[in-house]
């Protein structure tokens, strides 16, 4: 392997992720001219242009699209293999920032106990929660996030999962809402509703269940978070939906105490929600990542018991 330079593999990985010589240079701490020379070497090595101009931007060639994921996995694996081996793992000395993608209700549910566990066992660890606009697997594949929490909704076959807890939806309304006097599916559907959605998907399992009885609800407002829905419900006759786990978090507790929000069991049956930890297999054997997964699993198990 006299002509193989593993630095080119890392450079190719970043170039295909950024599709920009300037941005790739910035990530690797190189000058744009040095990055441009590296791209030229990569074109010679692969026999393909890899990135070509389309107007003022660079776009990957079909070959580059084909090898993008293989290059990323190979780069990550090579980096892991060439790091110094450690015979033991001491979590108390771990210095690392973990990025977790989760919705607001999960952060409310485990944020405080997770911080308490970290303070006690791994005081040099930092957690960075980021919002979850979708279920795209790319951030996990490219290492932009370390762990995702939620319902598995991607076709990426390589991802690892572990069920943290099982959940279900419950309805919310203002205290003394007329619906509470008599709860039927027909009366439930007759009121206007606010739904939580970060994308243009307004219907869900409750609509499927209502549809089996020939009923449908009228959705008049869409908001991005459960906290938003609670605030709307507080001042109106609109009905909302939240996961039952919110009842055990500060999210609904804080709002219900101050706003008089009432929760109720839905008058129709909806499927169980499986909330899972999701991660990329390259981190499966990493002792630090395994410690994080186990810690979150234990916190969720205690919270649901």
Secondary structure by P-SEA (a helix, b strand, c coil): cccccaaaaaaaaaaaacccaaaaaaaacccaaaaaaaaaaaaaaaccccccccccbbbbcaaaaaaaaaaaaaaaaaaaaacccccccccccbbbbbbbbbcaaaaaacaaaaaaaaaaccccbbbbbbbbccccccccccccccccccccccccccbbbbbcbbbbbbbbbcccccccccccaaaaaaccbbbbbcccccccaaaaaaaaacbbbbbccccccaaaaaaaaaccccccccccccccccaaaaaaaacbbbbbcccccccbbbbbbbbcccccccaaaaaaaaaaaaaaaaaac
